[in-house]
C-alpha cells in the first residue's frame, strides 16, 4: 500500500480509486485548452473518476528546432490558472529549470519533472523545497529501482508529497517497452505510481523531425498497468490527434476516452477489493 497524496481536491494512492491525469500534450491556445479541460471534466464526472488536468507550457525537448513548443511559461501559466479557477480542477505541468520553479509553484498543484531531467539534483531539490506535490517521470534510461535515489533527493528536503510515473524504457532505437515489474518495484518506495499510457507508446524521433507513436496499443498497456495495481493513469488526449501540434500519433482521441476509462475503472475496482 502506498501513502495517500492530496492534489487539490483529488486524493491519489493509499488504496484510493484510480486517478486520471490527462490533457493535450501542449497548450496550443487558450480556447482549445479550456475546451479540452471542460470535455475531460464532463467525461470524468460522468464516469466518476478523479481528474488532474495536464498540459505543457513549453516542450523544451522537441525533436526538431522547428517544432512547436508552446506559448511559453508566462502565458502558459496564465492559461492553466484560468483552467484551475474556472473549472476547479487541479493542474499539472512540467518544469525544466530552477528559474521556472517559483512561478510554476504559484499556479500549479503538481510540479512535474520530465523524464530526461529526473536525475538533476538541483532541479529536484528546488522543486521539493516548494512543498508542492512533485511528480517525477522515470527516465527511459533508468531501472525502476533507481527511482529510490530520486525519492531520496526529494525527501532530503522534507517533502513527502511525491508521485512517480512510469513512461517506458528505451528498447533499441526509436522504440520503448514497458516492464510491468516496474510498478510494484516503484510502489515499494511507499509513494503512488502513475502509468503514462501515451508516452509509453511513443516512437521517439520516429518520424525524423518529430516522434511517432502507436496509439492503438494504449488500451492494452493501460489495462495491464491498472491490473498491476497502479494508482493513476496519465494520458495525453486531443479532439483531433491528426491536427495536434505535439504528440498527435500517440494521443488518445477524446471521443474514444469514455469507453476506455470505463474499462480501466472496472479493472481497478477488482484490483482494490
C-alpha positions as CSV (number, residue, x, y, z in Angstrom):
1,X,0.0,0.0,0.0
2,X,1.3,3.4,-0.9
3,X,0.7,6.6,1.0
4,X,-2.1,8.9,0.1
5,X,-1.2,12.2,-1.6
6,X,-3.6,15.1,-1.8
7,X,-3.6,17.1,-5.1
8,X,-6.2,19.9,-4.7
9,X,-9.4,18.1,-4.1
10,X,-8.1,14.8,-5.5
11,X,-6.6,12.0,-3.5
12,X,-4.2,9.5,-5.1
13,X,-2.6,6.4,-3.6
14,X,-3.4,4.7,-0.3
15,X,-5.8,2.3,-1.9
16,X,-7.9,5.1,-3.4
17,X,-9.7,4.6,-6.7
18,X,-7.8,5.2,-10.0
19,X,-7.0,8.8,-10.8
20,X,-6.7,10.2,-14.4
21,X,-4.0,12.7,-15.3
22,X,-5.0,14.0,-18.8
23,X,-4.9,16.8,-21.2
24,X,-3.3,17.8,-24.5
25,X,0.4,17.4,-24.9
26,X,1.0,21.1,-25.2
27,X,-1.0,24.3,-24.7
28,X,-2.0,25.2,-28.2
29,X,-4.0,28.2,-27.3
30,X,-6.4,29.4,-24.5
31,X,-9.6,28.4,-26.3
32,X,-8.6,24.9,-27.2
33,X,-7.1,24.3,-23.7
34,X,-10.3,25.3,-21.9
35,X,-12.4,23.3,-24.3
36,X,-10.3,20.2,-23.8
37,X,-10.4,20.7,-20.0
38,X,-14.2,21.1,-20.0
39,X,-14.7,18.0,-22.0
40,X,-12.4,16.0,-19.8
41,X,-14.2,17.2,-16.7
42,X,-17.5,16.2,-18.2
43,X,-16.2,12.7,-19.1
44,X,-14.7,12.1,-15.7
45,X,-17.7,13.4,-13.8
46,X,-19.9,11.1,-15.8
47,X,-17.8,8.1,-15.1
48,X,-16.9,9.0,-11.5
49,X,-13.1,9.2,-11.9
50,X,-11.0,12.0,-10.3
51,X,-9.1,14.2,-12.8
52,X,-5.9,16.2,-12.7
53,X,-5.6,18.3,-15.8
54,X,-2.2,18.4,-17.6
55,X,-0.7,20.5,-20.4
56,X,2.8,21.7,-21.1
57,X,3.5,25.4,-21.5
58,X,6.9,24.6,-23.1
59,X,8.0,21.4,-24.7
60,X,11.7,22.0,-24.2
61,X,12.9,18.7,-25.7
62,X,11.1,18.5,-29.0
63,X,12.9,16.5,-31.7
64,X,13.4,19.4,-34.1
65,X,14.2,23.1,-33.5
66,X,11.3,24.0,-35.8
67,X,8.7,22.0,-33.8
68,X,6.0,23.9,-31.9
69,X,7.0,24.3,-28.2
70,X,4.0,26.1,-26.7
71,X,3.2,29.6,-25.6
72,X,6.0,29.8,-23.0
73,X,5.9,29.9,-19.3
74,X,4.2,33.2,-18.5
75,X,1.3,32.8,-21.0
76,X,1.0,29.1,-20.3
77,X,0.7,29.5,-16.6
78,X,-1.9,32.2,-17.1
79,X,-4.0,29.8,-19.1
80,X,-3.5,27.0,-16.6
81,X,-4.5,29.3,-13.8
82,X,-7.7,30.1,-15.8
83,X,-8.5,26.4,-16.2
84,X,-7.9,25.8,-12.5
85,X,-10.1,28.7,-11.4
86,X,-12.9,28.3,-13.9
87,X,-13.3,24.5,-13.6
88,X,-12.0,23.8,-10.1
89,X,-9.7,21.1,-11.3
90,X,-6.1,20.6,-10.1
91,X,-3.4,21.4,-12.8
92,X,-0.1,19.9,-13.6
93,X,2.7,20.9,-15.9
94,X,6.4,20.3,-16.4
95,X,9.3,22.5,-15.2
96,X,12.7,22.4,-17.0
97,X,14.9,24.7,-15.0
98,X,15.4,26.1,-11.5
99,X,14.2,29.5,-12.7
100,X,10.8,28.1,-13.6
101,X,10.2,26.6,-10.2
102,X,8.9,29.6,-8.2
103,X,6.5,31.0,-10.8
104,X,5.2,27.5,-11.6
105,X,4.6,26.7,-7.9
106,X,2.5,29.8,-7.6
107,X,-0.1,28.3,-10.1
108,X,0.4,24.5,-10.4
109,X,-0.9,21.9,-8.0
110,X,1.7,19.4,-9.2
111,X,5.2,20.2,-10.5
112,X,6.3,17.6,-12.9
113,X,9.9,16.7,-13.5
114,X,10.4,15.5,-17.1
115,X,12.0,12.0,-17.7
116,X,15.2,13.4,-19.2
117,X,15.7,15.6,-16.1
118,X,14.8,13.1,-13.4
119,X,18.3,12.8,-12.0
120,X,19.0,16.6,-12.0
121,X,19.6,17.1,-8.3
122,X,19.4,20.9,-8.2
123,X,16.1,20.9,-10.1
124,X,14.7,18.1,-7.8
125,X,15.8,20.0,-4.7
126,X,14.4,23.3,-5.8
127,X,11.1,21.7,-6.7
128,X,10.9,19.8,-3.4
129,X,11.6,22.9,-1.4
130,X,8.4,24.5,-2.6
131,X,6.4,21.9,-0.6
132,X,4.3,21.2,-3.7
133,X,3.4,17.7,-4.9
134,X,6.2,16.6,-7.2
135,X,5.6,14.1,-10.0
136,X,8.8,12.6,-11.3
137,X,8.8,10.7,-14.6
138,X,11.2,7.8,-14.6
139,X,13.8,8.3,-17.3
140,X,13.7,6.0,-20.2
141,X,17.3,5.1,-19.3
142,X,16.7,4.2,-15.6
143,X,15.9,0.9,-14.0
144,X,12.8,1.1,-11.7
145,X,14.8,0.5,-8.6
146,X,16.9,3.6,-9.4
147,X,13.9,5.8,-8.6
148,X,14.6,5.1,-4.9
149,X,17.5,7.6,-5.2
150,X,15.3,10.2,-6.8
151,X,12.8,9.8,-4.0
152,X,15.7,10.2,-1.5
153,X,16.7,13.5,-3.0
154,X,13.1,14.8,-2.7
155,X,12.7,13.5,0.9
156,X,16.0,15.1,1.9
157,X,14.2,18.4,1.7
158,X,11.4,17.3,3.9
159,X,8.9,16.9,1.1
160,X,6.8,13.7,1.3
161,X,4.4,14.8,-1.5
162,X,5.8,12.6,-4.1
163,X,4.4,10.7,-7.1
164,X,6.4,8.6,-9.6
165,X,5.5,7.9,-13.2
166,X,6.5,5.1,-15.5
167,X,6.7,6.1,-19.2
168,X,8.5,3.2,-20.8
169,X,12.2,2.2,-21.2
170,X,14.3,2.6,-24.3
171,X,14.5,-0.5,-26.4
172,X,16.9,-0.2,-29.2
173,X,16.4,2.8,-31.5
174,X,13.2,4.9,-31.7
175,X,11.3,2.4,-29.5
176,X,10.1,2.0,-25.9
177,X,8.8,-1.0,-24.0
178,X,7.0,-1.2,-20.6
179,X,8.2,-3.7,-18.0
180,X,5.2,-4.4,-15.8
181,X,7.6,-5.3,-12.9
182,X,8.4,-1.7,-12.6
183,X,5.0,-0.9,-11.0
184,X,5.4,-3.0,-7.8
185,X,9.1,-2.1,-7.7
186,X,8.4,1.7,-7.8
187,X,5.4,1.4,-5.5
188,X,7.7,-0.3,-2.9
189,X,9.1,3.2,-2.3
190,X,5.8,3.9,-0.5
191,X,4.7,6.5,-2.9
192,X,1.9,6.4,-5.6
193,X,2.8,5.3,-9.1
194,X,1.2,6.5,-12.3
195,X,1.4,4.8,-15.7
196,X,1.9,7.2,-18.6
197,X,0.0,5.2,-21.2
198,X,0.5,7.5,-24.2
199,X,4.3,8.4,-23.9
200,X,4.9,4.7,-23.4
201,X,3.7,4.0,-27.0
202,X,5.7,6.9,-28.4
203,X,8.3,6.2,-31.1
204,X,10.9,8.8,-30.1
205,X,12.2,10.6,-33.1
206,X,10.5,8.0,-35.2
207,X,9.3,10.4,-37.9
208,X,12.7,12.1,-38.5
209,X,11.9,15.6,-37.3
210,X,9.2,14.5,-34.8
211,X,8.2,11.5,-32.7
212,X,5.9,8.8,-34.0
213,X,3.5,6.8,-31.9
214,X,1.2,3.7,-31.8
215,X,-1.9,4.8,-30.0
216,X,-3.6,1.5,-30.9
217,X,-1.7,0.0,-28.0
218,X,-2.7,2.5,-25.4
219,X,-5.7,0.4,-24.2
220,X,-3.7,-2.8,-23.9
221,X,-0.9,-1.4,-21.9
222,X,-3.2,0.8,-19.7
223,X,-5.4,-2.2,-18.9
224,X,-2.3,-4.2,-17.9
225,X,-0.9,-1.4,-15.8
226,X,-4.2,-1.0,-13.9
227,X,-4.3,-4.7,-13.3
228,X,-0.8,-4.5,-11.9
229,X,-2.0,-2.0,-9.3
230,X,-1.1,1.5,-10.4
231,X,-2.6,4.4,-8.6
232,X,-3.3,6.6,-11.6
233,X,-3.1,6.7,-15.4
234,X,-1.6,9.6,-17.4
235,X,-2.9,10.1,-20.9
236,X,-2.4,12.8,-23.5
237,X,-5.7,13.4,-25.3
238,X,-6.9,15.5,-28.2
239,X,-10.1,16.2,-30.1
240,X,-8.3,15.6,-33.4
241,X,-4.9,13.9,-32.8
242,X,-4.1,14.2,-36.5
243,X,-4.2,18.0,-36.1
244,X,-2.4,18.1,-32.7
245,X,0.7,20.4,-32.6
246,X,2.6,17.8,-30.5
247,X,2.5,14.1,-29.9
248,X,-0.6,13.5,-32.1
249,X,0.4,10.0,-33.1
250,X,0.3,8.7,-29.5
251,X,-2.6,10.8,-28.2
252,X,-5.9,9.3,-27.4
253,X,-8.9,10.7,-29.3
254,X,-11.3,12.4,-26.8
255,X,-14.3,10.7,-28.3
256,X,-12.8,7.3,-27.5
257,X,-11.8,8.1,-24.0
258,X,-15.0,7.3,-22.1
259,X,-15.2,3.7,-23.1
260,X,-11.5,3.1,-22.2
261,X,-11.9,4.8,-18.8
262,X,-14.9,2.6,-18.0
263,X,-12.8,-0.5,-18.6
264,X,-10.0,0.8,-16.5
265,X,-12.3,1.7,-13.7
266,X,-13.8,-1.8,-13.7
267,X,-10.3,-3.4,-13.6
268,X,-9.2,-1.0,-10.8
269,X,-12.3,-1.9,-8.7
270,X,-11.4,-5.6,-8.8
271,X,-7.7,-5.0,-8.0
272,X,-8.6,-2.8,-5.0
273,X,-11.2,-5.1,-3.5
